[in-house]
Each structure stands twice: as structure tokens, then as C-alpha cells.
Amino acid sequence: MTEQVQAARTAFGDRLRNIRKDARLSGRKLAALNNWHFTKVSKIEHGRQNATEDDIRAWCIACHSEEQIPELIATVRDIAQMWELYRHSLRGGQKRLQARGTPLYKATKLIRAYESICPPGILQSPSYVRAVMEVNASMFGLTDDIDTAVEARLERQELLYSSEHRYSFVIENGALAAIMGGVDSLLEQLDFLDTVTSLPSVSFGIIPPNVTRKIFPGEGFYIFDDSMARTSTFAGRIRTVEPQDVAFMIRTFRSLQSQAVYGNKARALISQRRRELEQLRTTS
């Protein structure tokens, strides 16, 4: 989804280009009217440079399109919010980051989530969450209280037992492999996933190994109702509220769903991983 940010910038540049052409101004003329370097207009129109809100105002005034300023500024703000640097989000500490996301979970009636490398955050057991928080603290040099950060994330799990919320999860079989916090921590995590598969509000599927893929494994993502999609990388998070983008992610999720196994078949994969870990514990 990193390409979506650039695509949004390019589409925005196209809109500004059309405004300029409708005003019958060349790029050089528009730049001259606003005392810009002559290359600035081209860079903005091709998505190679972000337009500031002042740039938009000056652009529209020069093109006699002042009525478009509010909508264009709202659009450029949405584009700016699509990419959120993770390290910036963590400045207030992990507890604050986790607590900040809780209202969104509470307001969402249907959450769809896909993960390829680890269980979704809301499905992580206490020791697994702690291990994740400790890794984050080490990576980003954080000094906040791990205990309160763990509590803030685990607070969301009560929503799994609410009849007012529904959840649909799909994970790759490989998401059962990552050992965070040691073998015992992952065994606890597998036990929790086993429990989750029987919750009435939860649909939990695992894409088994050796399946012929309809779509390749990729970065994890979340869809909140039909209104927002979000994905994360090591550096940051990308979110979009554009209807066509959210619809695309829903179609992607359905394709992944169609390759997953559920119920007893999913529990069999969890049990298989549990046996592997127990063997690893006895031989190590």
C-alpha cells in the first residue's frame, strides 16, 4: 500500500494541472505569477513534490478557481495523513499509542484483519504482547512502562466477547512460527488462538502451507467497517479512507479468505505447531 500514497499524490497533481490548463496558463507562467522556481509546478503536477496549503491557495487564486480551495486543502490533508511514521507515533510512549487506537476499535462494528508474520494485535496473549512491546522499546529506544503498554493493548480484547462487534481474521500459517518471548510465550499464544476460534463473534482462518495461491502472501492490513483500511511497515503506518481503495482491500481480503481453513482444520494447524514447539522445548 506504499504505492497508494504516491498514487494519491499523482492524482492530486493531475487535478491541479487541469485547473491550470482550464485557466490557460503554462507552468512557467503560473510559477512566475507566484514567484516560484520554474520547475516547481511540474514537480507538484507529477507528484514529485508535495503542495503545501499555501501553494494550493496561490495556485487557485492565480487560476481564478478560489472556490476549489477548501476541497483541495481537505484532500491534501487526507494525503498527508495516509502515511504516519511509526517512530513519531511512539514519541508519547507505547501505552499512549495503544490507548489512542482503542476508540477506533470500540466504534467499529466489523474488523477484518490479515496478517502474514504474526497474530493480529487484538489476538495476542499477554506474554506475547509483552515480548512485542519489549522489542519495540529496544528498537525505538523507548523508556515507557511496559506493564501499562501491555494493559492498554489487552484492554481491547474484551471487545472480542461483545455481541456488538464482529471480527474476521485470516493469517498465514507462517504467522504461527515467530517465537516472541520464548517457546512458552508462543505456546500460550497458540492456546489463546485455539480459544478464539470458538468465539461466536469471531471468524478465524489460517491459510495452510502448500496451497496453490490465488494471491501471494503480503503485508498485513486491517479494514475498519467499510470506511478505512490500514497497513503497517517497520517505519510507519499507511491508512486510506478513499472508497475505491477500501473496496480494493475488501476484495483482496475476500480472496485471502477463500484460501483459508476454519474450525477443526484451523485448530489442527495450531495443534501441529504446538507439537513442534513442545518437541523443540524438550530437545533444546
C-alpha positions as CSV (number, residue, x, y, z in Angstrom):
1,M,0.0,0.0,0.0
2,T,3.0,2.4,0.0
3,E,2.2,2.9,-3.7
4,Q,-1.2,4.2,-2.8
5,V,0.4,7.3,-1.2
6,Q,2.3,8.1,-4.4
7,A,-0.8,7.4,-6.5
8,A,-2.8,9.8,-4.4
9,R,-0.1,12.5,-4.8
10,T,-0.1,11.9,-8.6
11,A,-3.9,12.1,-8.8
12,F,-3.8,15.3,-6.8
13,G,-1.2,16.7,-9.2
14,D,-3.5,15.8,-12.1
15,R,-6.3,17.9,-10.6
16,L,-4.0,20.9,-10.2
17,R,-2.8,20.5,-13.7
18,N,-6.3,20.6,-15.0
19,I,-7.1,23.7,-13.0
20,R,-4.0,25.3,-14.6
21,K,-4.9,24.3,-18.1
22,D,-8.5,25.5,-17.7
23,A,-7.1,28.9,-16.8
24,R,-4.9,28.7,-20.0
25,L,-1.7,29.2,-18.0
26,S,1.6,27.5,-18.8
27,G,3.6,26.0,-15.9
28,R,6.2,28.7,-16.3
29,K,3.6,31.5,-16.3
30,L,1.9,30.1,-13.1
31,A,5.3,29.8,-11.4
32,A,6.2,33.4,-12.4
33,L,2.9,34.7,-11.1
34,N,3.7,33.2,-7.7
35,N,7.4,33.9,-7.7
36,W,8.2,30.1,-7.7
37,H,11.1,28.4,-9.3
38,F,10.0,27.4,-12.8
39,T,10.3,23.7,-12.0
40,K,8.0,23.7,-9.0
41,V,4.8,23.5,-11.0
42,S,6.0,20.4,-12.9
43,K,7.2,18.7,-9.7
44,I,3.8,19.2,-8.0
45,E,1.8,18.1,-11.0
46,H,3.8,14.9,-11.3
47,G,3.6,14.1,-7.6
48,R,7.4,14.6,-7.1
49,Q,6.8,17.5,-4.6
50,N,4.1,17.9,-2.1
51,A,1.9,21.0,-2.4
52,T,1.5,23.0,0.8
53,E,-1.8,24.6,1.7
54,D,-0.3,28.0,0.8
55,D,0.8,26.6,-2.6
56,I,-2.8,25.5,-3.2
57,R,-4.2,28.9,-2.3
58,A,-1.8,30.7,-4.5
59,W,-2.4,28.2,-7.3
60,C,-6.1,28.6,-7.3
61,I,-6.1,32.4,-6.9
62,A,-3.7,32.7,-9.9
63,C,-6.1,30.4,-11.9
64,H,-9.2,32.2,-10.7
65,S,-10.5,29.0,-9.1
66,E,-10.8,30.2,-5.5
67,E,-14.0,28.2,-4.9
68,Q,-11.9,24.9,-5.1
69,I,-9.5,25.9,-2.3
70,P,-11.4,24.3,0.6
71,E,-11.9,20.9,-1.1
72,L,-8.3,20.8,-2.4
73,I,-6.9,21.6,1.1
74,A,-9.1,18.9,2.6
75,T,-7.7,16.4,0.0
76,V,-4.1,17.3,0.6
77,R,-4.6,16.9,4.4
78,D,-6.0,13.4,3.8
79,I,-3.0,12.5,1.7
80,A,-0.6,13.8,4.4
81,Q,-2.4,11.6,7.0
82,M,-2.2,8.5,4.8
83,W,1.4,8.0,6.0
84,E,2.2,8.1,9.6
85,L,5.8,7.5,10.8
86,Y,5.7,4.8,13.5
87,R,8.6,6.3,15.4
88,H,6.7,9.6,15.6
89,S,3.6,7.8,16.9
90,L,5.7,6.2,19.6
91,R,7.0,9.5,20.9
92,G,4.3,9.6,23.6
93,G,5.1,6.0,24.6
94,Q,3.6,2.7,23.7
95,K,0.8,3.0,26.3
96,R,-0.4,6.2,24.7
97,L,-0.2,4.7,21.2
98,Q,-2.3,1.6,22.2
99,A,-4.8,3.7,24.1
100,R,-5.2,6.1,21.2
101,G,-6.4,3.2,18.9
102,T,-8.9,1.8,21.4
103,P,-11.8,4.2,20.5
104,L,-11.5,3.2,16.8
105,Y,-11.9,-0.5,17.8
106,K,-14.9,0.4,20.0
107,A,-16.6,2.4,17.2
108,T,-16.0,-0.3,14.6
109,K,-18.7,-3.0,14.2
110,L,-16.8,-5.2,11.8
111,I,-13.0,-5.5,11.7
112,R,-11.3,-7.6,9.0
113,A,-7.6,-8.3,9.5
114,Y,-5.0,-10.2,7.6
115,E,-1.5,-11.0,9.0
116,S,1.3,-12.9,7.4
117,I,4.0,-12.8,10.0
118,C,2.4,-12.7,13.5
119,P,-1.1,-13.0,15.1
120,P,-3.2,-9.8,14.9
121,G,-2.6,-7.5,17.9
122,I,-6.0,-7.9,19.4
123,L,-5.5,-11.7,19.4
124,Q,-2.1,-11.6,21.1
125,S,-1.8,-13.3,24.5
126,P,-0.3,-11.3,27.5
127,S,3.2,-12.8,27.3
128,Y,3.3,-12.4,23.5
129,V,2.2,-8.8,23.8
130,R,4.9,-8.2,26.4
131,A,7.5,-9.6,24.1
132,V,6.3,-7.4,21.2
133,M,6.4,-4.3,23.4
134,E,9.9,-5.1,24.7
135,V,11.1,-5.5,21.1
136,N,9.6,-2.1,20.2
137,A,11.2,-0.5,23.2
138,S,14.6,-1.8,22.2
139,M,14.2,-0.9,18.5
140,F,13.0,2.7,19.1
141,G,14.8,3.5,22.4
142,L,11.6,3.8,24.4
143,T,11.6,4.1,28.2
144,D,7.9,3.9,29.0
145,D,6.4,1.4,31.3
146,I,6.0,-2.0,29.5
147,D,3.3,-3.1,32.0
148,T,1.0,-0.2,31.2
149,A,1.5,-0.6,27.5
150,V,0.6,-4.3,27.7
151,E,-2.5,-3.5,29.7
152,A,-3.6,-0.8,27.2
153,R,-3.4,-3.3,24.3
154,L,-5.1,-6.2,26.2
155,E,-8.0,-3.8,27.1
156,R,-9.3,-4.2,23.6
157,Q,-9.7,-8.0,23.9
158,E,-12.9,-7.6,25.9
159,L,-14.5,-6.4,22.6
160,L,-14.0,-9.9,21.2
161,Y,-16.7,-11.1,23.7
162,S,-19.2,-8.4,22.8
163,S,-22.2,-9.2,20.7
164,E,-22.0,-5.6,19.2
165,H,-18.7,-6.3,17.4
166,R,-17.7,-8.8,14.7
167,Y,-14.3,-9.9,13.6
168,S,-12.9,-11.7,10.6
169,F,-9.3,-12.8,10.8
170,V,-7.1,-14.5,8.2
171,I,-3.5,-15.4,8.9
172,E,-0.8,-17.2,7.0
173,N,0.4,-20.5,8.6
174,G,3.7,-18.8,8.9
175,A,2.2,-16.4,11.4
176,L,2.3,-19.2,13.9
177,A,6.0,-19.6,13.5
178,A,7.5,-16.4,15.0
179,I,8.8,-17.1,18.5
180,M,8.4,-13.9,20.5
181,G,9.5,-14.1,24.2
182,G,10.4,-17.7,24.0
183,V,8.8,-21.1,23.4
184,D,6.4,-20.8,26.4
185,S,5.2,-17.5,25.2
186,L,4.3,-18.8,21.8
187,L,2.6,-21.9,23.4
188,E,0.4,-19.5,25.4
189,Q,-0.3,-17.6,22.2
190,L,-1.4,-20.8,20.4
191,D,-3.7,-21.7,23.3
192,F,-5.3,-18.3,23.0
193,L,-5.8,-18.7,19.3
194,D,-7.4,-22.1,20.0
195,T,-9.9,-20.4,22.3
196,V,-10.6,-17.6,19.8
197,T,-11.7,-20.0,17.1
198,S,-14.8,-20.9,19.1
199,L,-16.0,-17.3,19.9
200,P,-19.3,-16.5,18.2
201,S,-18.2,-13.0,17.2
202,V,-15.0,-14.3,15.5
203,S,-14.2,-15.9,12.2
204,F,-10.7,-17.1,12.3
205,G,-9.0,-18.7,9.3
206,I,-5.5,-19.9,8.5
207,I,-4.1,-20.3,5.0
208,P,-2.4,-23.7,5.1
209,P,1.1,-24.4,3.7
210,N,1.5,-25.8,0.2
211,V,-1.8,-24.3,-1.0
212,T,-1.9,-23.1,-4.6
213,R,-2.2,-19.4,-4.2
214,K,-4.8,-17.2,-5.7
215,I,-3.0,-14.2,-4.2
216,F,0.5,-14.1,-2.9
217,P,1.3,-13.5,0.9
218,G,1.8,-9.9,1.6
219,E,1.9,-7.2,4.3
220,G,-0.7,-7.3,7.0
221,F,-3.7,-4.9,6.9
222,Y,-6.9,-4.0,8.8
223,I,-10.2,-2.9,7.4
224,F,-12.5,-0.9,9.8
225,D,-16.1,-1.4,8.7
226,D,-16.2,-0.3,5.1
227,S,-14.7,3.1,5.8
228,M,-10.9,2.8,6.4
229,A,-8.0,0.4,5.6
230,R,-4.7,0.5,7.3
231,T,-1.4,-1.3,7.0
232,S,1.9,-1.1,8.8
233,T,5.6,-1.4,8.0
234,F,8.7,-1.1,10.2
235,A,8.8,2.6,9.5
236,G,5.2,3.6,9.7
237,R,1.5,3.1,9.0
238,I,-0.4,3.9,5.9
239,R,-4.2,4.4,6.0
240,T,-6.7,5.3,3.4
241,V,-10.4,6.3,3.5
242,E,-10.8,6.6,-0.2
243,P,-13.8,4.4,-1.1
244,Q,-12.1,2.8,-4.1
245,D,-9.0,1.9,-2.1
246,V,-11.1,0.4,0.8
247,A,-13.2,-1.6,-1.7
248,F,-10.0,-3.0,-3.3
249,M,-8.7,-4.1,0.1
250,I,-12.0,-5.8,0.9
251,R,-11.8,-7.7,-2.4
252,T,-8.2,-8.6,-1.5
253,F,-9.4,-9.8,1.9
254,R,-12.1,-12.0,0.4
255,S,-9.6,-13.6,-1.9
256,L,-7.4,-14.5,1.1
257,Q,-10.4,-15.7,3.0
258,S,-11.3,-18.1,0.2
259,Q,-7.9,-19.9,0.7
260,A,-8.1,-20.2,4.4
261,V,-9.3,-23.2,6.5
262,Y,-11.6,-22.7,9.5
263,G,-12.8,-24.6,12.6
264,N,-11.3,-28.0,13.2
265,K,-8.9,-27.6,10.2
266,A,-7.6,-24.4,11.6
267,R,-7.2,-25.9,15.1
268,A,-5.3,-28.8,13.5
269,L,-2.7,-26.4,12.2
270,I,-2.4,-24.8,15.6
271,S,-2.0,-28.2,17.2
272,Q,0.6,-29.2,14.7
273,R,2.6,-26.1,15.6
274,R,2.1,-26.7,19.3
275,R,3.6,-30.2,18.9
276,E,6.6,-28.8,17.0
277,L,7.2,-26.3,19.8
278,E,6.9,-28.9,22.5
279,Q,9.5,-31.1,20.7
280,L,11.7,-28.1,20.4
281,R,11.4,-27.4,24.1
282,T,12.4,-31.0,25.1
283,T,15.4,-31.1,22.7
284,S,16.8,-27.6,23.4
